[in-house]
């Protein structure tokens, strides 16, 4: 399977010999410095089984 033809101005080719930057902000400049809290997972007693994993028998 081949990928789509990407615009080299927007997506420059990646050189595998180049070192990985320590700061992820270089790779993802639009990412906020602090991420929001992760949503709480439903507990078994929260009413209903909303897509959770069933308890073993």
N, C-alpha and C positions, 0 to 999 in steps of 0.2 A: 504494500500500500504506500502510495506517495502522498506527501503533504501538499497543501495548496501553494501556489506561487505567491510568496510574500514580498511585499515592497521592501527592498534593501535599505531604503532611507528610514523607514519606520522600524524594521527588524534587521539590524545588521547581522552578518554571519558571525557565528560563535567560533572562536579559536580555542580548541581544547588544550593548547599548550599555555594559555594565559592563566595566571593564578586567579583564584576565586577571591573577590573582595571580602574584607572582614565585615563591612557595613552592608546590610541587606538593602538599605535605602538607596544605594547606588543602582541596584537592579530593579527595585520597585519604588520609584520616587514619589508616587501618589499615596503610598501607604502611610497611615498615621503613626506617630511615635508610640502611642499606647493603644493597644487593641481593646475593644469592649469586652465585658465579662461574657463568658460562655453561658448559654442558656442552661438552666437546671434540668436535669433528666427527671422524668416522672418516676415516682416511687410506686411500688405495688399497691400501697394503701391510698393513692391519690384519686381513686375512682376510675374504673375502666382500665383496660390494658391498651393504651394508645401506642401500638406498634412495638411494645417492649418484648423482651425475650421471656418466654414462659419458664416458670419454675420447673426444675426436673421432678419427675414423678417419684 
